[in-house]
């Protein structure tokens, strides 16, 4: 089995694991919450698709041009784990404080994963994007420093969308 197929299957298994964890801990509307988060990430992926390139993934993982539901699912896993951790570890904090912690956790979890995806050739950036980068890399990697700034910006768009949709559809 190829490393790419292992990566693809692991994204599915992590999602199933998160679902089972949430089920075991009596979270409500788990599938709906994951679906709302999937839609939030997918909308962002579609809108930003010209900036990123996904390589080496199997054809069955793509749903629109260069948008892979496996990569989207990976983002969903990162967001869900970050929110579960923050909500559990910092339950007494205000929503405002939790929001900043969500951004921090998403950034801490995503940065090394993005570095791995870049180093393995699964992920790449379009020339339009790389032409605007500083050329500074994250120490001990070949990944651009900009990802440390971009990840919280992406999260700052997705998390409020997710939270508003949960509230709107009364899924909390």
C-alpha positions in Angstrom: 0.0 0.0 0.0 1.4 3.4 -1.0 2.1 6.1 1.5 -0.5 8.3 -0.2 -3.2 5.7 0.2 -2.3 5.4 3.9 -2.6 9.1 4.3 -6.0 9.2 2.6 -7.3 6.3 4.7 -5.9 7.8 7.9 -7.9 11.0 7.3 -11.1 8.9 7.2 -10.1 6.9 10.2 -9.2 10.0 12.3 -12.7 11.4 11.4 -14.3 8.1 12.5 -12.2 8.2 15.7 -13.3 11.8 16.5 -17.0 10.8 15.9 -16.6 7.8 18.3 -14.9 10.0 20.9 -17.7 12.5 20.7 -20.4 9.8 20.8 -18.8 8.2 23.8 -18.7 11.6 25.6 -22.3 12.3 24.8 -21.9 15.1 22.4 -25.1 15.9 20.6 -25.7 16.3 16.8 -22.2 15.0 16.0 -22.8 14.2 12.3 -24.5 17.5 11.8 -21.6 19.4 13.5 -19.0 17.6 11.4 -21.1 18.3 8.2 -21.3 22.0 9.0 -17.6 22.2 9.6 -17.0 20.2 6.4 -19.1 22.7 4.5 -17.3 25.6 6.1 -13.9 24.2 5.1 -15.0 23.1 1.7 -16.3 26.6 0.9 -13.0 28.1 1.9 -11.1 25.4 -0.2 -13.2 26.1 -3.3 -12.7 29.9 -3.0 -9.0 29.6 -2.4 -8.4 26.7 -4.8 -6.3 28.8 -7.3 -3.6 29.4 -4.6 -2.9 25.8 -3.6 -2.0 22.7 -5.5 -2.7 19.1 -4.2 -0.6 16.4 -5.8 -0.2 12.7 -5.6 -3.7 12.1 -4.2 -5.8 9.5 -5.8 -8.4 10.7 -8.4 -11.3 9.5 -6.2 -10.4 12.1 -3.5 -11.0 15.1 -5.8 -14.5 16.7 -6.0 -13.8 20.0 -7.8 -10.7 20.9 -9.8 -7.9 20.7 -7.3 -10.2 20.5 -4.2 -9.8 17.2 -2.4 -12.4 16.0 0.1 -9.6 14.2 1.9 -7.7 17.5 2.4 -11.0 19.1 3.5 -11.6 16.2 5.9 -8.0 16.7 7.3 -8.9 20.3 8.0 -12.2 19.3 9.6 -10.2 16.9 11.9 -7.8 19.7 12.9 -10.5 22.1 13.6 -12.7 19.6 15.5 -9.7 18.4 17.6 -8.7 22.0 18.4 -12.2 23.0 19.5 -12.7 19.8 21.5 -9.4 20.4 23.3 -10.0 24.0 24.0 -13.5 23.4 25.1 -12.4 20.7 27.5 -9.2 22.3 28.8 -10.5 25.8 29.0 -14.2 25.3 29.6 -14.5 28.2 32.1 -13.0 30.7 29.7 -15.2 33.2 27.8 -16.1 32.5 24.1 -13.8 35.4 23.2 -10.8 33.8 25.0 -11.7 30.4 23.5 -11.7 31.9 20.0 -8.1 33.0 20.4 -7.2 29.6 21.8 -8.9 27.9 18.9 -6.7 29.9 16.5 -3.6 29.0 18.6 -4.4 25.3 18.7 -5.3 25.1 15.0 -2.0 26.9 14.1 0.1 24.6 16.4 -1.5 21.5 15.0 -1.6 22.5 11.3 1.9 24.0 10.9 3.8 20.7 11.2 1.2 18.9 9.1 1.5 21.6 6.4 5.3 21.2 6.5 5.0 17.4 6.1 2.5 17.8 3.2 4.9 20.3 1.5 7.9 18.1 2.0 6.2 15.0 0.7 4.9 16.8 -2.4 1.3 16.3 -1.5 0.8 20.0 -1.2 2.2 22.9 -3.1 1.6 26.5 -3.8 0.7 28.2 -7.0 3.4 30.5 -8.6 1.1 33.5 -8.1 1.3 32.8 -4.3 4.9 31.9 -4.1 5.9 35.1 -6.0 4.5 37.2 -3.1 6.3 35.3 -0.3 9.3 36.7 1.6 11.5 33.7 1.0 12.0 33.2 4.7 11.3 29.7 5.9 10.3 28.1 9.2 13.6 27.1 10.9 14.7 23.6 10.1 12.2 23.3 7.3 11.7 24.4 3.7 8.2 25.7 4.5 7.5 29.4 4.0 7.1 31.4 7.2 3.9 32.8 5.8 2.0 29.6 6.7 2.3 30.6 10.4 0.4 33.8 9.6 -2.1 32.4 7.0 -3.3 29.4 9.2 -4.9 31.7 11.9 -6.4 33.9 9.2 -8.0 30.8 7.6 -9.2 29.6 11.0 -10.5 33.1 11.9 -12.9 32.8 8.9 -13.9 29.1 9.4 -14.5 29.1 13.1 -17.1 31.9 13.3 -18.9 30.5 10.3 -19.1 27.1 12.1 -20.2 28.7 15.4 -22.8 30.8 13.7 -24.2 27.9 11.8 -24.4 25.7 14.9 -26.3 28.5 16.6 -28.6 29.2 13.7 -29.5 25.5 13.3 -29.6 25.0 17.1 -26.9 22.2 17.0 -25.1 23.3 20.2 
